[in-house]
Amino acid sequence: MGIAAERIDSILAFANQRFAAGDKLNAIVHAVKGANPGLSVTGTFASVMAEDPYKEDGRFALFLVDGTNHCWAITANPAGATGIVIAERDDEE
């Protein structure tokens, strides 16, 4: 399936606008899901992610996930990605 680079950039810009407007992570995740039917989207805090993000912007990092196997795995390959994780930076980062 994969996620096109343009779609990733669009999600990144959208999430950045929402964070800048003061929206909470949960609301942003739901808005991204609504704007991207069929895409798996979840949110967490950056401090719980051990992997390097695919892209970073301001208050959050974006991770790509491959969910083709039983468990999700973080990937750097957009062509193999089936979803995203929006990871909000903690205040102390």
Secondary structure, 3 states (H helix, E strand, C coil): CCCCHHHHHHHHHHHHHHHHCCCCHHHHHHHHHHHCCCCEEEEEEHHHCCCCCCEEECCEEEEEEECCCCCCEEECCHHHCCEEEEEECCCCC
